Each structure stands twice: as structure tokens, then as C-alpha cells.
């Protein structure tokens, strides 16, 4: 189930389209992979309003960094020798 991201987008001194792009990327991340989000961000960069495209790409980059951090942590756990609990 997805949650609609509604709210006042006039915070932080940025243009409202920036936050609309971030919200759309957040919503899209529930159904799309990071590769699909990156392609969609590129399309927005070519055809959408620039602040919207920047907001969308910022959220995609955050998702990529979160994914990389989790992957590194899981890899470290997978390669750690576990002590036998007997």
C-alpha cells in the first residue's frame, strides 16, 4: 500500500516543484527499481521543469546511497565468522 505524499511544499526556500519531484520519486520507489528510477530521472532532466528534475534526482541519489550502505553492511555480516553457540 502506498501513501500519498501531500503537504505544503513551501519549506526550505526551494521552489515547490523541487519538493514535488522528491515526492514523486518517493512514491515511484515503491513500485520501481533503482535502475528504472534513474532512467525516469534522466527523462525528467530532459523534459521536465529543472527544479522538479533536481528534486527527483536528489531522492533517487539518496535511495542509491541507502541501498549501497545496506549492501555493504549485509556483505560484512555474510563474511563474518559466527561463533558456535553450543
N, CA, C and O of each residue as an XYZ file, in Angstrom:
344
protein
N       0.845     -1.165      0.000
C       0.000      0.000      0.000
C       0.897      1.236      0.000
O       1.873      1.302      0.747
N       0.573      2.176     -0.808
C       1.360      3.406     -0.856
C       0.592      4.515     -0.166
O      -0.637      4.503     -0.090
N       1.340      5.457      0.326
C       0.759      6.609      0.995
C       0.955      7.827      0.110
O       2.055      8.069     -0.389
N      -0.082      8.575     -0.080
C       0.011      9.776     -0.886
C       0.803     10.839     -0.128
O       0.571     11.070      1.058
N       1.729     11.475     -0.816
C       2.557     12.477     -0.157
C       2.003     13.862     -0.452
O       2.374     14.505     -1.434
N       1.121     14.298      0.408
C       0.534     15.628      0.286
C       1.097     16.511      1.383
O       1.376     16.041      2.486
N       1.258     17.738      1.094
C       1.719     18.662      2.118
C       2.170     19.957      1.503
O       2.251     20.096      0.282
N       2.456     20.880      2.347
C       2.919     22.179      1.902
C       4.353     22.060      1.397
O       5.243     21.622      2.126
N       4.565     22.449      0.159
C       5.886     22.316     -0.454
C       6.693     23.595     -0.367
O       7.704     23.718     -1.058
N       6.300     24.526      0.430
C       6.998     25.802      0.517
C       7.879     25.863      1.755
O       7.732     26.766      2.579
N       8.788     24.915      1.890
C       9.707     24.914      3.022
C      11.129     24.958      2.512
O      11.402     24.502      1.402
N      12.016     25.483      3.278
C      13.424     25.484      2.936
C      13.832     26.473      1.868
O      14.986     26.448      1.440
N      12.957     27.332      1.422
C      13.317     28.326      0.427
C      13.466     27.784     -0.979
O      13.869     28.526     -1.875
N      13.159     26.533     -1.202
C      13.246     25.947     -2.539
C      11.943     26.168     -3.291
O      10.917     26.520     -2.709
N      12.010     25.958     -4.569
C      10.810     26.056     -5.388
C       9.905     24.851     -5.118
O      10.416     23.753     -4.899
N       8.597     25.018     -5.126
C       7.685     23.905     -4.849
C       7.880     22.716     -5.795
O       7.657     21.570     -5.403
N       8.291     22.978     -7.023
C       8.498     21.878     -7.969
C       9.607     20.944     -7.499
O       9.565     19.749     -7.790
N      10.593     21.462     -6.782
C      11.673     20.624     -6.239
C      11.092     19.558     -5.309
O      11.421     18.377     -5.417
N      10.224     19.994     -4.398
C       9.633     19.059     -3.453
C       8.619     18.142     -4.125
O       8.429     17.007     -3.690
N       7.982     18.611     -5.157
C       7.080     17.745     -5.924
C       7.869     16.627     -6.591
O       7.410     15.486     -6.636
N       9.047     16.943     -7.108
C       9.903     15.920     -7.706
C      10.359     14.898     -6.682
O      10.364     13.698     -6.956
N      10.743     15.371     -5.502
C      11.145     14.442     -4.432
C       9.981     13.538     -4.026
O      10.159     12.336     -3.829
N       8.803     14.119     -3.904
C       7.632     13.336     -3.512
C       7.288     12.290     -4.565
O       6.946     11.157     -4.226
N       7.376     12.662     -5.836
C       7.080     11.701     -6.896
C       8.103     10.570     -6.921
O       7.741      9.415     -7.143
N       9.370     10.888     -6.696
C      10.396      9.840     -6.644
C      10.151      8.916     -5.454
O      10.335      7.704     -5.559
N       9.741      9.484     -4.335
C       9.414      8.681     -3.158
C       8.262      7.729     -3.472
O       8.323      6.545     -3.143
N       7.227      8.241     -4.100
C       6.087      7.402     -4.456
C       6.470      6.343     -5.481
O       6.047      5.192     -5.369
N       7.268      6.721     -6.484
C       7.669      5.775     -7.526
C       8.576      4.681     -6.990
O       8.598      3.578     -7.538
N       9.329      4.965     -5.925
C      10.272      3.972     -5.407
C       9.576      2.750     -4.822
O      10.212      1.714     -4.626
N       8.289      2.853     -4.541
C       7.546      1.705     -4.029
C       7.306      0.663     -5.117
O       7.115     -0.514     -4.812
N       7.314      1.084     -6.386
C       6.997      0.165     -7.473
C       8.143     -0.063     -8.445
O       8.125     -1.050     -9.181
N       9.138      0.814     -8.475
C      10.191      0.740     -9.477
C      11.541      0.428     -8.841
O      11.770      0.726     -7.669
N      12.425     -0.172     -9.622
C      13.778     -0.426     -9.154
C      14.606      0.853     -9.263
O      14.175      1.833     -9.871
N      15.790      0.831     -8.671
C      16.674      1.995     -8.752
C      17.082      2.289    -10.187
O      17.222      3.453    -10.562
N      17.273      1.254    -10.990
C      17.626      1.481    -12.394
C      16.493      2.174    -13.143
O      16.734      3.078    -13.943
N      15.259      1.749    -12.885
C      14.120      2.407    -13.524
C      13.974      3.852    -13.058
O      13.655      4.741    -13.847
N      14.214      4.074    -11.762
C      14.134      5.438    -11.241
C      15.195      6.338    -11.867
O      14.937      7.508    -12.147
N      16.389      5.789    -12.084
C      17.454      6.566    -12.703
C      17.103      6.943    -14.138
O      17.348      8.069    -14.569
N      16.527      5.993    -14.874
C      16.097      6.290    -16.247
C      15.011      7.354    -16.244
O      15.037      8.288    -17.045
N      14.056      7.201    -15.335
C      12.974      8.181    -15.255
C      13.508      9.564    -14.864
O      13.007     10.577    -15.352
N      14.515      9.615    -13.992
C      15.123     10.892    -13.616
C      15.799     11.539    -14.817
O      15.753     12.758    -14.976
N      16.426     10.728    -15.663
C      17.038     11.264    -16.879
C      16.006     11.837    -17.828
O      16.243     12.865    -18.462
N      14.866     11.180    -17.930
C      13.786     11.691    -18.778
C      13.269     13.019    -18.227
O      13.010     13.959    -18.979
N      13.124     13.082    -16.894
C      12.683     14.341    -16.283
C      13.707     15.443    -16.526
O      13.332     16.596    -16.743
N      14.994     15.107    -16.491
C      16.033     16.119    -16.720
C      15.933     16.689    -18.127
O      16.222     17.866    -18.345
N      15.523     15.855    -19.085
C      15.407     16.322    -20.465
C      14.127     17.103    -20.728
O      14.130     18.050    -21.514
N      13.022     16.708    -20.071
C      11.727     17.249    -20.472
C      10.961     17.993    -19.386
O      10.015     18.714    -19.703
N      11.328     17.847    -18.141
C      10.537     18.465    -17.070
C      11.148     19.800    -16.647
O      12.219     20.194    -17.108
N      10.440     20.468    -15.768
C      10.906     21.710    -15.159
C      12.158     21.389    -14.340
O      12.158     20.403    -13.604
N      13.220     22.184    -14.443
C      14.510     21.874    -13.831
C      14.430     21.625    -12.323
O      14.998     20.634    -11.865
N      13.764     22.457    -11.529
C      13.699     22.155    -10.089
C      13.012     20.814     -9.810
O      13.406     20.100     -8.888
N      12.003     20.471    -10.590
C      11.338     19.174    -10.424
C      12.332     18.047    -10.685
O      12.410     17.091     -9.914
N      13.095     18.163    -11.778
C      14.073     17.138    -12.129
C      15.157     17.026    -11.054
O      15.600     15.921    -10.739
N      15.585     18.151    -10.492
C      16.597     18.126     -9.443
C      16.078     17.448     -8.182
O      16.798     16.674     -7.551
N      14.842     17.732     -7.815
C      14.246     17.084     -6.652
C      14.105     15.591     -6.848
O      14.379     14.810     -5.937
N      13.682     15.194     -8.027
C      13.515     13.776     -8.335
C      14.871     13.077     -8.246
O      14.986     12.020     -7.626
N      15.890     13.662     -8.863
C      17.201     13.034     -8.875
C      17.835     13.019     -7.488
O      18.529     12.061     -7.147
N      17.615     14.052     -6.683
C      18.144     14.049     -5.321
C      17.606     12.864     -4.529
O      18.356     12.201     -3.813
N      16.320     12.597     -4.654
C      15.731     11.462     -3.929
C      16.265     10.139     -4.474
O      16.513      9.212     -3.703
N      16.446     10.039     -5.787
C      16.987      8.813     -6.369
C      18.416      8.581     -5.876
O      18.791      7.448     -5.574
N      19.208      9.643     -5.792
C      20.576      9.506     -5.284
C      20.580      9.081     -3.816
O      21.423      8.281     -3.410
N      19.651      9.604     -3.019
C      19.549      9.182     -1.625
C      19.194      7.700     -1.531
O      19.751      6.975     -0.707
N      18.276      7.259     -2.368
C      17.907      5.843     -2.381
C      19.098      4.980     -2.784
O      19.296      3.904     -2.219
N      19.887      5.430     -3.745
C      21.072      4.691     -4.178
C      22.081      4.585     -3.033
O      22.651      3.517     -2.808
N      22.305      5.690     -2.304
C      23.247      5.656     -1.181
C      22.748      4.732     -0.062
O      23.536      4.007      0.546
N      21.433      4.762      0.206
C      20.871      3.859      1.211
C      21.065      2.406      0.786
O      21.433      1.560      1.601
N      20.819      2.122     -0.481
C      20.984      0.767     -0.994
C      22.436      0.312     -0.878
O      22.699     -0.824     -0.481
N      23.374      1.182     -1.218
C      24.792      0.837     -1.136
C      25.230      0.599      0.305
O      26.028     -0.301      0.565
N      24.722      1.387      1.238
C      25.074      1.211      2.641
C      24.542     -0.107      3.177
O      25.241     -0.812      3.904
N      23.317     -0.441      2.826
C      22.728     -1.705      3.278
C      23.474     -2.884      2.658
O      23.726     -3.880      3.337
N      23.825     -2.784      1.390
C      24.563     -3.853      0.727
C      25.912     -4.075      1.392
O      26.314     -5.219      1.605
N      26.614     -3.005      1.719
C      27.913     -3.131      2.388
C      27.769     -3.782      3.758
O      28.572     -4.638      4.131
N      26.750     -3.380      4.505
C      26.533     -3.959      5.833
C      26.169     -5.432      5.740
O      26.663     -6.241      6.525
N      25.316     -5.788      4.795
C      24.933     -7.191      4.633
C      26.108     -8.035      4.158
O      26.236     -9.191      4.559
N      26.958     -7.482      3.319
C      28.138     -8.200      2.867
C      29.088     -8.444      4.032
O      29.652     -9.531      4.157
N      29.265     -7.451      4.875
C      30.128     -7.614      6.051
C      29.591     -8.709      6.960
O      30.359     -9.527      7.466
N      28.280     -8.734      7.172
C      27.686     -9.775      8.015
C      27.827    -11.154      7.380
O      28.054    -12.141      8.079
N      27.694    -11.221      6.074
C      27.771    -12.509      5.392
C      29.172    -13.096      5.455
O      29.330    -14.316      5.407
N      30.183    -12.258      5.560
C      31.563    -12.735      5.573
C      32.165    -12.788      6.971
O      33.369    -12.995      7.119
N      31.352    -12.605      7.980
C      31.815    -12.670      9.353
C      31.618    -14.087      9.865
O      30.536    -14.657      9.726
N      32.651    -14.650     10.453
C      32.534    -15.982     11.035
C      31.690    -15.898     12.300
O      31.963    -15.097     13.195
N      30.668    -16.732     12.359
C      29.798    -16.759     13.533
C      30.345    -17.744     14.551
O      30.794    -18.828     14.179
N      30.316    -17.392     15.813
C      30.775    -18.251     16.872
C      29.704    -19.287     17.143
O      28.520    -18.958     17.228
N      30.118    -20.545     17.281
C      29.181    -21.618     17.566
C      28.617    -21.401     18.980
O      29.371    -21.251     19.941
N      27.308    -21.385     19.090
C      26.643    -21.043     20.348
C      26.444    -22.262     21.261
O      25.622    -22.213     22.176
N      27.170    -23.330     21.029
C      26.982    -24.506     21.885
C      27.668    -24.398     23.183
O      27.593    -25.317     23.999
